[in-house]
Amino acid sequence: MITLERREGFHVKLSRVLRESSSHKLDLYLFVPAELDLSAEVVSEQAFYHNAIHLSRTYYSDRHQLPLVHSRLARRSDLGSDQYRLSLSLYAYQYVVALEGAVRELRARLKELRSDKRRETPAEDAAALEARFEEVVALAVDILKRLRRNVPERESLLKYYTNIDNYLSWFTEQRLLELLAQLPRDAAYATSRRRLVAVCEAEAAHRDAEEYNSPRVVEDTTRMTNKMRLLRRLIEYPLTLRQRTQELGGGEQKAVKALATAVVMIFVSLGLLQARESLGDITALFVLALALIYALREVFKDDLRNTLWRLLRKGRPKWRRQYQDPTSKALVGRQLEWCDYQRYVKLDDEIKWARKRNVAQREEVVLHYRSSSRISPTRFLSGYEQVRETLTLDLSLVARLMDKASHLVYRLEGEEVSRERVERRHLINLVTRERSGDGEAVIQRWKVVMNRSRIVDIEEVVVVPRQEGGR
């Protein structure tokens, strides 16, 4: 399954876990309204691939105790600094991912409650939600306590521990404050509110007591945020697989260019011989015919080369991506990638079924990204047989095509006419299809509501499985 969440600006992040399997395939379809006039001439496939699609893979495992064992070994000087840093980074990253998922789930449940027209939350719903709040907070506090039981004594290890403890404390506080800001003011949630406030205050006091951040950094929100963003990158650095992207078809492109030039020159030579035989010696008419032949050569050479290149590369991958272990430099995976515009009539039936377009939407432009990868878990870091892939999709290229215009909507209220200015928004549909090995394909769909300035909302749409013979 793929999870999708909104990030800063026009970014959406798709995440999935790649388990041990022979192959993994992902298809991503972006349905853009035709009124935006998106085309290959406006945004080419290469430009969209390089500017809008950003991939990263990190080690992922459910074995949460391994880093704690390593931290205890480090206290007895039985573990090197590189291995200690890697272990704590893995522990921190898995905690961050788990807390982000838990907070996302709680936010979704709070959103459902806010959309309910009833003024007060039913007692049974409030009790269930409070129990979930308590479970998440208790797990977060317990994990942080386990981390802080084993503070290393060696200076070379202490700096890694300090950075990770500093970030996890701040990150926990921020995520819990995010929940606190959306928690209803009902009396039913008073216990959860007090619990969240107590944990946030405790984490702030912990950072002050350890003097992790200078007073100037604490007082400046921008500096504090930038520092924590840097610490997040330092945590992910030893876990993130190194990748190298290679554009395919370089040699074939040269061969096609040579072939097109050779074919055109054959006809040019035949034309020159025919002109010399018909016109005789060099005359003004012969020079004019020669100029015409060379003009035709320049026109048809590029057209022939482009046509041959499209026919040769049609349906074939355009890029190859290789992944290496950040420590051993061993090759742990390969991936082939495609990115192109497609016509709706050429899409698979299951994708058409998931999209469910009506008559007014038949002119949508479809951007398709596809990846096919293989991983080698035998070359992974010991204890880890999975990777977590994050695909960040930047929709700013699409947002640039939107207008900032707004329009007035008039309403009749009694005998008075009121007017309201409404911004112009566009609906973009995102459909994904994921298949691991020989398993069944999992299709998901989201509605992304955007305007010129931001992503307004993201809504997941349940895709009903298509029945055999269904239309």
HELIX and SHEET records of a PDB file:
HELIX    1   1 ALA A   34  LEU A   36  5                                   3    
HELIX    2   2 GLU A   45  ALA A   52  1                                   8    
HELIX    3   3 LEU A   66  ARG A   75  1                                  10    
HELIX    4   4 SER A   81  SER A  115  1                                  35    
HELIX    5   5 ALA A  123  ARG A  148  1                                  26    
HELIX    6   6 GLU A  155  GLN A  182  1                                  28    
HELIX    7   7 ALA A  187  TYR A  189  5                                   3    
HELIX    8   8 ALA A  190  GLU A  210  1                                  21    
HELIX    9   9 PRO A  215  GLU A  219  1                                   5    
HELIX   10  10 THR A  221  GLU A  236  1                                  16    
HELIX   11  11 GLY A  250  LEU A  279  1                                  30    
HELIX   12  12 ALA A  284  ARG A  313  1                                  30    
HELIX   13  13 TYR A  344  LYS A  346  5                                   3    
HELIX   14  14 ASP A  349  ARG A  355  1                                   7    
HELIX   15  15 VAL A  359  GLN A  361  5                                   3    
HELIX   16  16 PRO A  377  ARG A  379  5                                   3    
HELIX   17  17 SER A  396  ALA A  399  1                                   4    
SHEET    1   A 4 THR A   3  ARG A   6  0                                        
SHEET    2   A 4 HIS A  11  LEU A  18 -1                                        
SHEET    3   A 4 GLN A 386  ASP A 394 -1                                        
SHEET    4   A 4 ILE A  53  TYR A  60 -1                                        
SHEET    1   B 8 ARG A 242  GLU A 247  0                                        
SHEET    2   B 8 TRP A 319  GLN A 324 -1                                        
SHEET    3   B 8 LEU A 331  GLN A 342 -1                                        
SHEET    4   B 8 VAL A 365  ILE A 375 -1                                        
SHEET    5   B 8 HIS A  24  VAL A  32 -1                                        
SHEET    6   B 8 HIS A 426  SER A 436 -1                                        
SHEET    7   B 8 VAL A 442  MET A 450 -1                                        
SHEET    8   B 8 ILE A 455  VAL A 461 -1                                        
SHEET    1   C 2 SER A 406  GLU A 413  0                                        
SHEET    2   C 2 GLU A 416  GLU A 423 -1                                        
END                                                                             
